[in-house]
Amino acid sequence: MIKVKLTENAIKVLEKRYLAKDEDGRLLETPEKMFERVADAVAQADKLYDKNADVAKTKQEFFDMMSNLEFLPNSPTLMNAGRPLGQLSACFVLPVEDSMEGIFEAIKQAAMIHKSGGGTGFSFSRLRSKGSTVNSTGGVASGPVSFMKVFNAATEAVKQGGTRRGANMGILRVDHPDIMEFITCKQDNAEINNFNISVGMTEEFMKAVEENKDYDLIDPHLNKVVGKLNARTVFDKIVDSAWKNGEPGIIFLDRLNRDNVVPEVGEIESTNPCGEQPLLPFESCNLGSINLLVMAKEENGKAELNFEKLEKTVRKAVHFLDNVIDVNKYPLEKIEEMTKSTRKIGLGIMGFADLLFKLQIPYNSYEGIQLAEQIMQFISEKGKEASAELAEKRGTFPLYEKSVYKAKGLKLRNATVTTIAPTGTLSIIAGVSSGVEPVFALSYIRNVMDNNELIEVNPIFEEKAKKEGFYSHELMKEIAQTGSIHSLKEIPEHIKKIFVTSHEISPEWHIKMQGAFQKYTDNAVSKTVNFRNEATREEVAEVFQLAYKLGCKGVTIYRDGSRDAQVLNIGKVKEKEGNEQTTQQKVHHDIVPRPRPDITTGFTEKVRIGCGNLYITVNYDEQGICEVFTNTGRAGGCPSQSEATSRLVSIALRSGMDVHAIIEQLKGIRCLSTIRQHQNGLKVMSCPDAIARVIEKVVRIQNGNGYKNVEFTEEEIEKITCVSDCAECTMRDVCNNPERQEYELGKYCPDCSKLLEHEGGCVVCRNCGYSKCG
């Protein structure tokens, strides 16, 4: 068996999220064994069509393709193929009917899918609007947004097989009467946080926007006009909300249905969580991505794309994905029936930005756009040829007679062949850039150990830097401060032109690239259009309109830092875009704390402080943590100050103040005598810091999570000083710098504290593989 060439980071991600483990968390397989397990399981489908099929040969082809990192299937296939769960699909769409029974049936079905490792998409457009009459009860409907919160809560309660958390897409048609409430339902980042949301646009609406006209609102229950809104007003509201925190995205519904292969069967209402896979109700889809970087070859000292190798990989990948449909264990019988009736697959790519680096083509160039079209046209054509060959051997997809292909005389095994997914963790395994996104950073500090900073540098850039003679560890470290080389005088201009990063590329070029790939993609393209922080709403509006003109099927945007500052602005006066101001909020009512409960449960922990021992007791009842007591040991200390702190904390908790806000205020307060202690057990920096850490420990225990004490070395203690760049600071946990709050607000990874990248409505950490949608 060959040894797979993986980066240290890829191995770390595989061990944490993909490789099989026993009950005690010990690894049961290597990356090579994982690929062998997957190849063997997927190859078995050949026997269904040919009893004499050479399954061993197919298995070897599949294994070689994956172990050489030429192609990787979606995460559920890597995780579950050949294992008891056996659920291999990533994308599902479920219908939400306008009845209590239908709504909760969809919730139950979604829970089963999330448990098996998949993500779900929903259209809430069939639900009657808020305030509508419910004849069966004589009451009034609560509307789509209220039920989205129920779906969100159910998702929060279900962890996907211990490896992935559930993700959802929520779509509402722009002509639904509740559209204005939907547009703003995620302005609080803590609300509906397991959903990406998108407004379902129609061609009629977009024309009304251009002409500044009113359009009709349709009651889905009665199917009649119940009101009108000005299209440009609604469009501007969508833009404003997206500018604030990236939500909602937009989906062009008429375009999804224009490319609906079986329109007789039903209407496409929704997509998967990242927006790249439109599906009929109860359909699922299996995705996989070709690594374009390893498709490059050297000819006469110049890199070029090896189209012969690419074609072979496309054909093997189509065979692989079609087999997945047959060996898959579906979470619901209806899904198996619908999926096998259309046999949709979604073959995409990753490593495109790295390929451009290799070919010395700027991402933001017409040459880059032309290459994108050329590559995707080639993959689409060869993919359909491979699907047609499978159709000859295995038959067309069962709904072929009702499909648009019958009139064309094109016999295919799969109703769709191509999709471009975000490939967040898959691209980490492959060691390349994600999907069709530009690179986020050319260099970054991966971690700090024994005072040695380990610099992670894009390998193509590193190779070029050494060849051109400007490489040095110090320069790579300097680049890691921003991830960009744009402002560095030491680097030649022709290098700067090629090695551009996400935030150096204008939104216009982002959307042009998305449009280029969409031109030859059956389904859709997952792509995030990145804006600098100071971008205006007008620029966001221009991108939405450009996406419409260029034939995109949807758009997701993210303005840098837009999700980080929401909480920080409360209580401050800060200049915003358009000379707006957030003024200080004033509360004019008295808050009375609830009485101390008669019975409480709690924990007491002894903590070593600078002047002795501090005993901290944290008690709680059914409403949460309600009181804190402190006691000092015989060595003395500051009993009055500790008691005052604990009393104020107790009264704040019983007044309804958020426990995390209290922890935030106390954690990191320093006392020099405590910092310099050689401690065992819980490491703290002061009495208030100790109180915060014990409260935090109790919160985590209540939530069923583990807790690790923060360990401080003597060297770290000596260096507890604020630095301007929180991303490099090794002492964030004991820092009072307000910028640290960005870690809690979604800018940095909650697992390893590295910068998160936004792609396709989700976030992914290139360092540890953490990902989350919603």
Disulfide bonds with the S-S distance in Angstrom:
Cys762-Cys773 1.93
